Amino acid sequence: MREIIGGLIERSDSMDQSAHSDGEAGQTLLDASHCRISFFDRGSDKLVITFNSMGQILEDDFGRHFFKSINISQINVACSPKDFFQSLSRDSFLQAVGFVVAQHTDVVIYGTSLGGYAAIYFGSLFKARILAIAPRLPIHSYMEGLRSYHSDIELVHTDLRQMNSTQNDVLVVFDPEDEADSKFVSCFFADKNNTRLIALNGAGHFILKQLQIINMLGPCIEGFVRSGDFGEGAIDISAFTQPRRARAESALKRGDLAVARIEIEYLMKVRTGHDPFMTPWGLIKQYVELCDEIDIELPHILPTEYATLSRRMGQPSTPQKMMEAIIKHNYLTCQYQACLSLAELACVRYPESQIAQAYVEKARIVVGKIGPNQFPD
């Protein structure tokens, strides 16, 4: 029998099997146009409930390979792009996963970015430990004024400030220097006695990528799941990035492009800090120029940015196409000053590029209306 619950289709008498390329079969607890919940039974007493972050799709299962490797059962909750989990009600979520949760003695709810918000929102239904890394909700009014704010999408969830659950132990890991994530913490956790905050200054929003680069991601997540210990005392991001920054800058100054390229590739993957020299798009711009000057093909870099560009514009195969893709991306994400600067540079380097010429005009119009002082560095 299929029951219609809050606009979602739940299979209550049987669960579909969905096989992955590595042979692991997941049981579908809920399947709908905007939401999918899958269960991976690995026979453990512990259960981790994970939530996808922005950029993932319904078929993605956040952290599945990792939790499979440490043999911990998992429920993954995915939403379609631009849904922000708003199609999933708390009642529908509870009805879909409640019977599985009841079979486990220790439950951890985990997510990052949008998934971190969802972990907090839905995790309050259970007596569970919650790990939210760089939580963010781009459709909430606290994001107003930031370029990732999606005011056109309706927020139907109850505001976190109106939810007074005290049955959870919540750990929030964030960078106080990241404006959006810092706003989230100050807005929703000012008076929460059951919440512990870990501040990783300079880590930026993509903390998981940072921890992965310095080989701390697995130990931190597994430590929290097994014992509640995130192991933050062992994290020193700056020790890994500052020497790389110095070497990249020195190599650029002396014209050693091969060394500069290696260091810049590393730093782009880490995406750390707020130094204008090391902003993500500034680094990509320098990288494109380096690839152009030393005449090499673009390797598969930047898992996040490269995937975004590839999905929207196809895989750039030359420095010119990469630069044109970045120009478009800057414009689409309202980074008009960056778009204008890079488009003007592209017109000099690639005078035949009609894309660059078109976006010079587009960006000039917008910058002329708003003014350059309204844009971040």
Secondary structure, DSSP 8 states (H G I E B T S, - for coil): -EEEETTEEEE-S--EEEE-TTS-EEEEEEE-SSEEEEEE--S-SEEEEEE--TT--TT--TTHHHHHHTT-EEEEEEE-TTTTTTT--HHHHHHHHHHHHTT-SEEEEEEETHHHHHHHHHHTTSS-EEEEES---TTSGGGTTSTT--TTS---S--GGG----S-EEEEEE-TTSHHHHHHHHHHSTT-TTEEEEE-TT--S-HHHHHHHTT-HHHHHHHHHHHS---GGG--HHHHHHHHHHHHHHHHHHT-HHHHHHHHHHHHHH-----GGG-HHHHHHHHHHHHHHTT----S--HHHHHHHHHHH----SHHHHHHHHHHHHHHTT-HHHHHHHHHHHHHH-TT-HHHHHHHHHHHHHHHHH-GGGS--
